[in-house]
Amino acid sequence: QAVSVSVAVLTLSFIALDRWYAICHPLLFKSTARRARGSILGIWAVSLAVMVPQAAVMECSSVLPELANRTRLFSVCDERWADDLYAKIYHSCFFIVTYLAPLGLMAMAYFQIFRKLWGRQIPGTTSALVRNWKRPSDQSEEQGQGLGAEPPPPRARAFLAEVKQMRARRKTAKMLMVVLLVFALCYLPISVLNVLKRVFGMFHQASDREAVYACFTFSHWLVYANSAANPIIYNFLSGKFREQFKAAFSCCLPRLGPCGSLRTPSPRSSARHKSLSLQSRCSVSKVSEHVVVTSVTTVLP
């Protein structure tokens, strides 16, 4: 159980480091299958090494030794250290390795990624917005010359692509911050309770043991809930994750072919797609005007 928790935490830390290299230092980043295999082996090796002392001091004892039948229903497996100082040192290091250090690493990595994706503008975005923006007087002149005038398709496509990229980058930044927040909240209770029990000696003579057991059980449940919550977060905040999920389960989805490719669209769907593209082209000028006006009002005093 402890090894699985350590593997999950270190895996999240390596993912954060991998994303930091890919986004903040793309020239130094090189993702290979060999590096991935080495990272996985290193994670399991560190987790097993950290848990060796805990496995060595585990002993099975009976809660009620006075029972004559010595039933195993009242047996418990717990740590038996030669000195309490060793337990305090080990669990303090365990708290740092499995919670404090990973949380600090993930916080610094995701904060820099958030600044990179959110704060900086995509090259060419400002020029595209200004180029596509037109004043109301210009629009009235164009409407006087001829109704139904549309912007050139290449410029419209470039503008929509840049706006879409900006939205995707900001959505990715939000997703990373949500993942970090969920990790911090899910792993905080069990880490704090473990430190209070092993380092400060609490809960040994607790009067209400049922409440203590309930707190520890709920804290363990939160740890495993974090692993279940991450795919849900990716599904709601990542379009690429949804696309890959659909591709992986293409055989179970009626709209996808057997090999993950879309089926041939019908003439009715293709006509509908053309009408939607024409509507999007007609609304480009309005969208660009709205985006630029809001950006100008935020910049001007």
Backbone hydrogen bonds in HBPLUS format (Angstrom, degrees):
<---DONOR---> <-ACCEPTOR-->    atom                        ^
c    i                          cat <-CA-CA->   ^        H-A-AA   ^      H-
h    n   atom  resd res      DA  || num        DHA   H-A  angle D-A-AA Bond
n    s   type  num  typ     dist DA aas  dist angle  dist       angle   num
A0005-VAL N   A0001-GLN O   3.17 MM   4  6.43 154.0  2.24 145.1 151.8     1
A0006-SER N   A0002-ALA O   3.00 MM   4  6.22 162.9  2.03 148.1 152.7     2
A0007-VAL N   A0003-VAL O   2.86 MM   4  6.07 157.9  1.91 151.6 157.9     3
A0008-ALA N   A0004-SER O   3.02 MM   4  6.19 157.4  2.07 143.4 149.2     4
A0009-VAL N   A0005-VAL O   3.05 MM   4  6.31 161.8  2.08 152.7 157.0     5
A0010-LEU N   A0006-SER O   2.98 MM   4  6.11 172.9  1.99 154.3 156.5     6
A0011-THR N   A0007-VAL O   2.92 MM   4  5.94 148.2  2.02 143.2 152.2     7
A0012-LEU N   A0008-ALA O   3.13 MM   4  6.36 157.9  2.18 145.1 149.9     8
A0013-SER N   A0009-VAL O   3.05 MM   4  6.37 149.1  2.15 145.0 154.2     9
A0014-PHE N   A0010-LEU O   2.93 MM   4  6.18 156.5  1.98 147.9 153.3    10
A0015-ILE N   A0011-THR O   2.95 MM   4  6.17 153.4  2.02 148.5 156.0    11
A0016-ALA N   A0012-LEU O   3.04 MM   4  6.26 154.8  2.10 142.4 148.6    12
A0017-LEU N   A0013-SER O   2.98 MM   4  6.28 156.2  2.04 147.3 153.8    13
A0018-ASP N   A0014-PHE O   2.84 MM   4  6.00 154.4  1.90 145.9 153.3    14
A0019-ARG N   A0015-ILE O   2.94 MM   4  6.16 158.2  1.98 149.6 154.9    15
A0020-TRP N   A0016-ALA O   2.95 MM   4  6.13 151.7  2.03 143.4 151.6    16
A0021-TYR N   A0017-LEU O   3.05 MM   4  6.31 160.4  2.09 149.4 153.2    17
A0022-ALA N   A0018-ASP O   3.05 MM   4  6.24 161.4  2.08 145.9 151.5    18
A0023-ILE N   A0019-ARG O   2.95 MM   4  6.03 152.1  2.02 150.5 156.2    19
A0024-CYS N   A0020-TRP O   2.85 MM   4  5.51 151.1  1.94 141.9 151.0    20
A0025-HIS N   A0021-TYR O   3.11 MM   4  4.90 139.2  2.28 115.5 126.7    21
A0028-LEU N   A0025-HIS O   3.22 MM   3  5.59 136.1  2.42 106.7 117.5    22
A0029-PHE N   A0026-PRO O   3.36 MM   3  5.03 148.4  2.47  91.0 100.0    23
A0036-ALA N   A0032-THR O   3.13 MM   4  6.42 154.8  2.19 144.0 151.1    24
A0037-ARG N   A0033-ALA O   2.93 MM   4  6.18 160.8  1.97 148.9 153.5    25
A0038-GLY N   A0034-ARG O   2.95 MM   4  6.18 160.1  1.99 148.2 153.9    26
A0039-SER N   A0035-ARG O   2.92 MM   4  6.11 151.7  2.00 145.9 153.4    27
A0040-ILE N   A0036-ALA O   3.00 MM   4  6.26 159.3  2.04 150.2 155.3    28
A0041-LEU N   A0037-ARG O   3.00 MM   4  6.23 166.5  2.01 153.5 156.9    29
A0042-GLY N   A0038-GLY O   2.92 MM   4  6.03 155.3  1.98 143.1 150.4    30
A0043-ILE N   A0039-SER O   2.91 MM   4  6.11 154.2  1.97 147.8 154.4    31
A0044-TRP N   A0040-ILE O   3.11 MM   4  6.40 165.1  2.14 152.4 155.3    32
A0045-ALA N   A0041-LEU O   2.92 MM   4  6.08 154.0  1.99 146.5 154.4    33
A0046-VAL N   A0042-GLY O   2.96 MM   4  6.09 166.9  1.98 151.8 154.7    34
A0047-SER N   A0043-ILE O   3.02 MM   4  6.15 160.4  2.06 146.6 152.6    35
A0048-LEU N   A0044-TRP O   2.97 MM   4  6.07 162.1  2.00 146.7 151.3    36
A0049-ALA N   A0045-ALA O   2.97 MM   4  6.12 156.3  2.03 145.9 152.9    37
A0050-VAL N   A0046-VAL O   2.93 MM   4  6.09 154.9  1.99 149.2 155.5    38
A0051-MET N   A0047-SER O   3.21 MM   4  6.35 145.2  2.33 141.2 149.5    39
A0055-ALA N   A0051-MET O   3.02 MM   4  6.26 155.5  2.08 153.0 159.6    40
A0056-ALA N   A0052-VAL O   3.03 MM   4  6.24 144.7  2.15 148.9 158.8    41
A0057-VAL N   A0053-PRO O   3.23 MM   4  6.46 143.4  2.37 147.4 154.5    42
A0080-ARG N   A0057-VAL O   2.87 MM  23  5.34 150.7  1.96 138.3 147.0    43
A0059-GLU N   A0078-ASP O   2.91 MM  19  5.70 165.3  1.93 156.9 159.2    44
A0078-ASP N   A0059-GLU O   3.00 MM  19  5.70 156.5  2.06 162.4 157.5    45
A0061-SER N   A0076-VAL O   2.87 MM  15  5.50 168.1  1.88 159.5 160.7    46
A0076-VAL N   A0061-SER O   2.75 MM  15  5.50 161.0  1.79 165.7 172.5    47
A0063-VAL N   A0074-PHE O   2.66 MM  11  5.39 172.4  1.66 165.8 168.6    48
A0067-LEU N   A0064-LEU O   3.27 MM   3  6.01 171.3  2.28 120.5 123.0    49
A0075-SER N   A0072-ARG O   3.21 MM   3  5.17 156.7  2.27 112.3 110.1    50
A0086-TYR N   A0083-ASP O   3.17 MM   3  5.65 131.9  2.42 107.7 117.8    51
A0088-LYS N   A0084-ASP O   3.04 MM   4  6.34 157.1  2.09 150.2 156.1    52
A0089-ILE N   A0085-LEU O   2.99 MM   4  6.23 161.8  2.03 151.5 155.9    53
A0090-TYR N   A0086-TYR O   2.92 MM   4  6.04 167.7  1.93 150.6 154.6    54
A0091-HIS N   A0087-ALA O   3.01 MM   4  6.04 171.8  2.01 150.3 152.9    55
A0092-SER N   A0088-LYS O   3.02 MM   4  5.98 141.6  2.17 137.2 147.3    56
A0093-CYS N   A0089-ILE O   3.04 MM   4  6.27 161.7  2.07 149.3 153.7    57
A0094-PHE N   A0090-TYR O   2.78 MM   4  6.03 148.8  1.88 144.8 155.4    58
A0095-PHE N   A0091-HIS O   2.96 MM   4  6.00 149.7  2.05 134.5 141.1    59
A0096-ILE N   A0092-SER O   3.14 MM   4  6.43 150.5  2.23 141.8 149.5    60
A0097-VAL N   A0093-CYS O   2.89 MM   4  6.09 163.4  1.92 154.0 158.1    61
A0098-THR N   A0094-PHE O   2.96 MM   4  5.90 163.0  1.99 147.7 152.4    62
A0099-TYR N   A0095-PHE O   3.11 MM   4  5.59 129.5  2.37 131.0 138.7    63
A0100-LEU N   A0095-PHE O   3.10 MM   5  6.43 166.2  2.12 151.4 154.4    64
A0101-ALA N   A0096-ILE O   2.78 MM   5  5.48 166.2  1.80 148.4 152.7    65
A0103-LEU N   A0099-TYR O   2.91 MM   4  5.84 155.7  1.97 145.8 153.5    66
A0104-GLY N   A0100-LEU O   2.97 MM   4  6.16 157.6  2.02 148.8 154.9    67
A0105-LEU N   A0101-ALA O   2.91 MM   4  6.11 162.1  1.95 154.4 159.5    68
A0106-MET N   A0102-PRO O   2.86 MM   4  5.99 166.9  1.87 152.1 155.8    69
A0107-ALA N   A0103-LEU O   2.87 MM   4  5.94 154.1  1.94 143.4 151.3    70
A0108-MET N   A0104-GLY O   3.02 MM   4  6.19 165.9  2.04 149.3 152.2    71
A0109-ALA N   A0105-LEU O   2.98 MM   4  6.11 164.8  2.01 150.1 154.9    72
A0110-TYR N   A0106-MET O   2.86 MM   4  5.85 169.2  1.88 149.6 153.3    73
A0111-PHE N   A0107-ALA O   2.93 MM   4  5.86 145.0  2.06 139.3 149.0    74
A0112-GLN N   A0108-MET O   3.14 MM   4  6.28 160.7  2.18 144.8 148.9    75
A0113-ILE N   A0109-ALA O   2.96 MM   4  6.20 154.5  2.03 145.4 153.6    76
A0114-PHE N   A0110-TYR O   2.77 MM   4  5.85 151.0  1.85 138.4 146.8    77
A0115-ARG N   A0111-PHE O   3.00 MM   4  6.27 157.8  2.05 145.6 150.7    78
A0116-LYS N   A0112-GLN O   2.94 MM   4  6.12 152.0  2.02 142.6 150.8    79
A0117-LEU N   A0113-ILE O   2.88 MM   4  6.08 159.9  1.92 154.1 158.4    80
A0118-TRP N   A0114-PHE O   2.83 MM   4  5.70 154.9  1.90 148.1 155.4    81
A0119-GLY N   A0115-ARG O   2.97 MM   4  5.06 138.9  2.14 118.7 131.4    82
A0125-THR N   A0122-ILE O   3.02 MM   3  5.56 162.2  2.05 143.2 142.6    83
A0128-ALA N   A0124-GLY O   3.06 MM   4  6.08 148.5  2.16 137.0 145.8    84
A0129-LEU N   A0125-THR O   2.94 MM   4  6.22 154.5  2.00 152.1 158.9    85
A0130-VAL N   A0126-THR O   2.97 MM   4  6.22 168.2  1.99 156.3 159.0    86
A0131-ARG N   A0127-SER O   2.85 MM   4  5.86 152.5  1.92 141.3 149.9    87
A0132-ASN N   A0128-ALA O   2.98 MM   4  6.07 148.7  2.08 141.9 149.1    88
A0133-TRP N   A0129-LEU O   2.93 MM   4  5.97 128.6  2.20 140.6 154.1    89
A0138-ASP N   A0135-ARG O   3.11 MM   3  5.29 118.9  2.50 100.2 114.5    90
A0139-GLN N   A0135-ARG O   3.06 MM   4  6.44 154.5  2.13 151.0 158.6    91
A0140-SER N   A0136-PRO O   2.93 MM   4  6.17 151.4  2.02 145.6 153.1    92
A0141-GLU N   A0137-SER O   3.02 MM   4  6.27 153.1  2.09 144.8 151.8    93
A0142-GLU N   A0138-ASP O   3.00 MM   4  6.27 157.2  2.06 146.0 152.1    94
A0143-GLN N   A0139-GLN O   2.86 MM   4  6.09 149.7  1.95 144.1 153.0    95
A0144-GLY N   A0140-SER O   2.92 MM   4  6.13 141.3  2.07 139.4 149.7    96
A0145-GLN N   A0141-GLU O   3.00 MM   4  6.31 145.8  2.12 143.8 152.9    97
A0146-GLY N   A0142-GLU O   2.97 MM   4  6.19 161.1  2.00 148.8 153.6    98
A0156-ALA N   A0152-PRO O   3.09 MM   4  6.28 161.6  2.12 157.5 163.3    99
A0157-ARG N   A0153-PRO O   2.86 MM   4  6.00 161.6  1.89 157.9 162.0   100
A0158-ALA N   A0154-PRO O   2.97 MM   4  6.19 159.3  2.02 148.9 154.6   101
A0159-PHE N   A0155-ARG O   2.94 MM   4  6.11 160.6  1.98 148.6 153.8   102
A0160-LEU N   A0156-ALA O   2.98 MM   4  6.16 168.7  1.99 152.3 155.2   103
A0161-ALA N   A0157-ARG O   2.93 MM   4  6.04 151.8  2.01 145.1 153.1   104
A0162-GLU N   A0158-ALA O   3.04 MM   4  6.27 156.3  2.10 147.3 152.8   105
A0163-VAL N   A0159-PHE O   2.98 MM   4  6.24 165.1  2.00 155.3 159.5   106
A0164-LYS N   A0160-LEU O   2.92 MM   4  5.98 156.2  1.98 142.3 149.4   107
A0165-GLN N   A0161-ALA O   2.92 MM   4  6.09 148.4  2.02 140.8 149.5   108
A0166-MET N   A0162-GLU O   2.96 MM   4  6.21 155.9  2.02 148.5 154.5   109
A0167-ARG N   A0163-VAL O   3.05 MM   4  6.32 160.9  2.09 148.9 153.5   110
A0168-ALA N   A0164-LYS O   2.95 MM   4  6.13 155.0  2.01 144.4 151.6   111
A0169-ARG N   A0165-GLN O   2.94 MM   4  6.13 158.6  1.99 150.1 155.1   112
A0170-ARG N   A0166-MET O   3.09 MM   4  6.30 162.6  2.12 149.5 153.9   113
A0171-LYS N   A0167-ARG O   2.91 MM   4  6.06 151.3  2.00 145.6 154.0   114
A0172-THR N   A0168-ALA O   2.95 MM   4  6.14 149.8  2.05 144.0 151.8   115
A0173-ALA N   A0169-ARG O   3.02 MM   4  6.32 152.8  2.09 144.7 151.9   116
A0174-LYS N   A0170-ARG O   3.02 MM   4  6.27 157.3  2.08 145.5 151.0   117
A0175-MET N   A0171-LYS O   2.98 MM   4  6.20 153.6  2.06 142.7 150.1   118
A0176-LEU N   A0172-THR O   3.05 MM   4  6.32 157.4  2.10 151.6 156.2   119
A0177-MET N   A0173-ALA O   3.20 MM   4  6.44 159.4  2.24 148.0 153.1   120
A0178-VAL N   A0174-LYS O   2.98 MM   4  6.22 152.4  2.06 149.3 157.2   121
A0179-VAL N   A0175-MET O   2.96 MM   4  6.21 157.4  2.01 150.2 156.1   122
A0180-LEU N   A0176-LEU O   3.03 MM   4  6.27 158.0  2.08 146.5 152.1   123
A0181-LEU N   A0177-MET O   2.98 MM   4  6.16 158.6  2.03 145.1 150.8   124
A0182-VAL N   A0178-VAL O   2.95 MM   4  6.11 162.8  1.98 152.3 156.4   125
A0183-PHE N   A0179-VAL O   3.03 MM   4  6.20 157.9  2.08 145.8 152.0   126
A0184-ALA N   A0180-LEU O   3.01 MM   4  6.24 163.7  2.04 150.2 154.3   127
A0185-LEU N   A0181-LEU O   3.04 MM   4  6.25 158.6  2.09 149.1 154.5   128
A0186-CYS N   A0182-VAL O   2.94 MM   4  6.01 159.2  1.99 149.8 155.5   129
A0187-TYR N   A0183-PHE O   3.10 MM   4  6.09 160.8  2.14 152.8 156.5   130
A0191-SER N   A0187-TYR O   3.34 MM   4  6.25 152.0  2.42 140.7 148.6   131
A0192-VAL N   A0188-LEU O   2.98 MM   4  6.09 164.6  2.01 160.3 164.1   132
A0193-LEU N   A0189-PRO O   2.91 MM   4  6.04 168.9  1.93 155.2 158.8   133
A0194-ASN N   A0190-ILE O   3.00 MM   4  5.95 153.9  2.07 137.5 144.6   134
A0195-VAL N   A0191-SER O   3.10 MM   4  6.28 156.7  2.15 143.7 149.5   135
A0196-LEU N   A0192-VAL O   2.93 MM   4  6.17 163.7  1.96 154.0 158.7   136
A0197-LYS N   A0193-LEU O   2.96 MM   4  6.09 148.2  2.06 143.3 151.7   137
A0198-ARG N   A0194-ASN O   2.87 MM   4  5.90 172.0  1.87 152.4 155.2   138
A0199-VAL N   A0195-VAL O   2.89 MM   4  5.19 149.9  1.98 132.9 142.7   139
A0200-PHE N   A0195-VAL O   3.33 MM   5  6.82 149.4  2.43 151.8 159.4   140
A0202-MET N   A0196-LEU O   2.95 MM   6  5.67 167.4  1.97 150.6 148.1   141
A0212-VAL N   A0208-ASP O   3.43 MM   4  6.77 154.6  2.50 140.4 147.2   142
A0213-TYR N   A0209-ARG O   2.90 MM   4  6.11 166.1  1.92 155.2 158.0   143
A0214-ALA N   A0210-GLU O   2.95 MM   4  6.11 151.9  2.03 141.8 149.9   144
A0215-CYS N   A0211-ALA O   2.96 MM   4  6.19 153.1  2.03 144.6 151.2   145
A0216-PHE N   A0212-VAL O   3.03 MM   4  6.32 163.2  2.06 153.4 157.3   146
A0217-THR N   A0213-TYR O   2.89 MM   4  6.04 157.8  1.94 146.9 153.6   147
A0218-PHE N   A0214-ALA O   2.94 MM   4  6.07 162.4  1.97 147.9 152.6   148
A0219-SER N   A0215-CYS O   2.95 MM   4  6.09 151.9  2.03 144.2 152.3   149
A0220-HIS N   A0216-PHE O   2.98 MM   4  6.22 156.1  2.03 148.2 153.6   150
A0221-TRP N   A0217-THR O   3.00 MM   4  6.25 152.1  2.08 144.0 152.2   151
A0222-LEU N   A0218-PHE O   3.00 MM   4  6.28 146.5  2.11 143.9 152.4   152
A0223-VAL N   A0219-SER O   3.27 MM   4  6.60 146.0  2.39 142.1 149.9   153
A0224-TYR N   A0220-HIS O   3.40 MM   4  6.79 158.7  2.44 150.0 153.4   154
A0225-ALA N   A0221-TRP O   2.86 MM   4  6.04 142.8  2.00 144.1 156.1   155
A0226-ASN N   A0222-LEU O   3.06 MM   4  6.26 134.6  2.27 142.0 150.8   156
A0228-ALA N   A0224-TYR O   3.36 MM   4  6.72 146.0  2.49 139.5 148.7   157
A0229-ALA N   A0225-ALA O   2.82 MM   4  5.97 136.1  2.01 143.7 156.0   158
A0230-ASN N   A0226-ASN O   3.23 MM   4  6.38 145.4  2.36 147.1 152.6   159
A0233-ILE N   A0229-ALA O   2.96 MM   4  6.26 154.4  2.03 156.1 163.8   160
A0234-TYR N   A0230-ASN O   2.94 MM   4  6.22 164.9  1.96 158.6 162.4   161
A0235-ASN N   A0231-PRO O   2.94 MM   4  6.05 149.5  2.03 140.1 148.4   162
A0236-PHE N   A0232-ILE O   3.17 MM   4  6.42 155.4  2.24 147.2 151.9   163
A0237-LEU N   A0233-ILE O   3.02 MM   4  6.08 151.5  2.10 152.4 160.3   164
A0238-SER N   A0234-TYR O   2.85 MM   4  5.15 128.8  2.11 142.4 145.2   165
A0242-ARG N   A0238-SER O   3.37 MM   4  6.66 155.8  2.43 138.7 144.3   166
A0243-GLU N   A0239-GLY O   3.01 MM   4  6.29 154.6  2.07 146.5 153.6   167
A0244-GLN N   A0240-LYS O   2.93 MM   4  6.16 165.0  1.95 152.8 156.2   168
A0245-PHE N   A0241-PHE O   2.86 MM   4  6.00 149.7  1.95 145.2 154.4   169
A0246-LYS N   A0242-ARG O   2.97 MM   4  6.15 159.4  2.01 146.8 151.6   170
A0247-ALA N   A0243-GLU O   2.92 MM   4  6.18 151.0  2.01 143.6 152.4   171
A0248-ALA N   A0244-GLN O   2.87 MM   4  6.06 148.2  1.97 142.6 150.6   172
A0249-PHE N   A0245-PHE O   3.11 MM   4  6.34 147.4  2.22 144.4 152.4   173
A0252-CYS N   A0249-PHE O   3.17 MM   3  5.56 143.9  2.30 106.0 115.6   174
A0253-LEU N   A0250-SER O   3.29 MM   3  5.20 149.5  2.39  96.8 105.5   175
A0257-GLY N   A0261-SER O   2.72 MM   4  5.23 158.2  1.77 154.4 161.8   176
A0260-GLY N   A0257-GLY O   3.42 MM   3  5.42 166.3  2.44 109.5 109.2   177
A0270-SER N   A0266-SER O   2.97 MM   4  6.28 158.8  2.02 157.2 163.7   178
A0271-ALA N   A0267-PRO O   2.99 MM   4  6.12 156.0  2.05 144.5 150.6   179
A0272-ARG N   A0268-ARG O   2.99 MM   4  6.23 152.3  2.07 141.8 149.8   180
A0273-HIS N   A0269-SER O   2.87 MM   4  6.11 149.1  1.97 143.5 152.1   181
A0274-LYS N   A0270-SER O   3.00 MM   4  6.29 152.1  2.08 146.0 152.7   182
A0275-SER N   A0271-ALA O   3.05 MM   4  6.34 157.7  2.10 148.3 153.8   183
A0276-LEU N   A0272-ARG O   2.99 MM   4  6.25 154.2  2.06 147.8 154.6   184
A0277-SER N   A0273-HIS O   2.99 MM   4  6.23 154.0  2.06 146.7 153.5   185
A0278-LEU N   A0274-LYS O   3.02 MM   4  6.29 154.3  2.09 148.1 154.7   186
A0279-GLN N   A0275-SER O   3.02 MM   4  6.27 153.7  2.09 144.1 151.2   187
A0280-SER N   A0276-LEU O   2.93 MM   4  6.19 153.3  2.00 146.7 154.0   188
A0281-ARG N   A0277-SER O   3.01 MM   4  6.25 149.7  2.10 144.3 152.0   189
A0282-CYS N   A0278-LEU O   3.07 MM   4  6.31 154.3  2.14 146.1 152.5   190
A0283-SER N   A0279-GLN O   3.11 MM   4  6.34 138.3  2.29 141.3 152.0   191
A0284-VAL N   A0281-ARG O   3.29 MM   3  5.31 164.9  2.31 103.9 108.1   192
A0287-VAL N   A0283-SER O   3.08 MM   4  6.23 162.5  2.11 148.9 153.7   193
A0288-SER N   A0284-VAL O   2.83 MM   4  6.01 167.6  1.85 159.3 162.7   194
A0289-GLU N   A0285-SER O   2.98 MM   4  6.08 156.7  2.03 143.7 150.2   195
A0290-HIS N   A0286-LYS O   3.02 MM   4  6.20 159.4  2.06 146.5 151.9   196
A0291-VAL N   A0287-VAL O   2.93 MM   4  6.17 161.6  1.97 153.7 158.3   197
A0292-VAL N   A0288-SER O   3.00 MM   4  6.08 167.2  2.01 151.3 154.7   198
A0293-VAL N   A0289-GLU O   2.97 MM   4  5.99 158.7  2.01 146.5 152.8   199
A0294-THR N   A0290-HIS O   3.13 MM   4  6.25 161.3  2.17 145.2 149.8   200
A0295-SER N   A0291-VAL O   3.03 MM   4  6.23 153.7  2.10 143.3 151.0   201
A0296-VAL N   A0292-VAL O   2.84 MM   4  6.00 154.5  1.91 150.2 156.8   202
A0297-THR N   A0293-VAL O   3.00 MM   4  6.16 158.7  2.04 147.1 152.7   203
A0298-THR N   A0294-THR O   3.17 MM   4  6.30 142.5  2.32 139.0 148.0   204
A0299-VAL N   A0295-SER O   3.22 MM   4  6.36 138.9  2.40 138.0 147.8   205
A0300-LEU N   A0296-VAL O   2.93 MM   4  6.05 176.3  1.93 160.3 161.3   206
